[in-house]
């Protein structure tokens, strides 16, 4: 059975609708994610009482040495922002400041300070800005949660739209009266037969072809 | 429906634009320091003559700690301003310079040529600079007589700024 004209029209519109919805969702996700990041940056204030964090107390970890110390230094330095660079971690920069900060990280880890104590030390001087991975607590959670929520909402919207479009198409089929359907089918068939006749129209063949 | 979703997207983008506007309206020279209102980080450094300096030695009167270097052009601009201020506030304020990524010989040469405004402390490994959250040179910290940081100035100081900030500390 040939599909009705309206159904065909709906089917042609469907990919455009889906793309439009996906673009809207992407826009929403991006907007909310960036908004969350913007808020996080705007609220990048030191935690209460961190001003005296340069007195870190006793080391809470295990003193490291050798290859393990080098590896841990690299790992921790990857999460500390180089303050004189554009979006680079201390581990990835060769600036004097980054090299000095990396040396401090290494010394602190060698003395047995924990990762969190190392971060707290730099955070006391530079604020939360110095962390390349903001702590997942308080308002910062927006950065992690918002994209997931927005994606879920987006998928729900897409699913609902697809379902309603499918329902509408089925309803169109059911509502179409039989004479009209036959008329449409006859019209379509007539167009098709016209094209076939044109294609089969005898062509004069030149001798030798 | 398309219009509704577009409107929702715009409503989400609008706050983002507001944040962008707020960010652009801020003075990029003014970087908030978490150390404002807190005790200044301790340091244990030596000056160009090998004399030891620490925070304890500064307490009892307001202090101006300036991180600078000879490779820093704004530091050269503000040098005569600091020389002048150190003379005007001679017995009232302690001016201290901390060298940021520079060679002591270059500092000696510049001080000899342009004048002295305070001890120039050598900071091996930039430990003091990191403890104070220094981003670059020049950066100046104003401490009250109890060693509390009351202001951080990014970029060169001016005579007016020095007078304005030091007046309430005296």
Interface residues (C-beta under 8 A of the other chain):
Chain A: X20 X21 X24 X27 X28 X31 X32 X34 X35 X38 X39 X42 X45 X46 X50 X51 X52 X54 X55 X83 X84 X96 X97 X100 X101 X103 X104 X122 X123 X124 X125 X126 X127 X157 X161
Chain B: X1 X2 X5 X6 X8 X9 X12 X13 X15 X16 X19 X20 X22 X23 X32 X33 X34 X35 X37 X38 X39 X41 X42 X101 X125 X126 X127 X129 X130 X131 X132 X133 X134 X135 X136
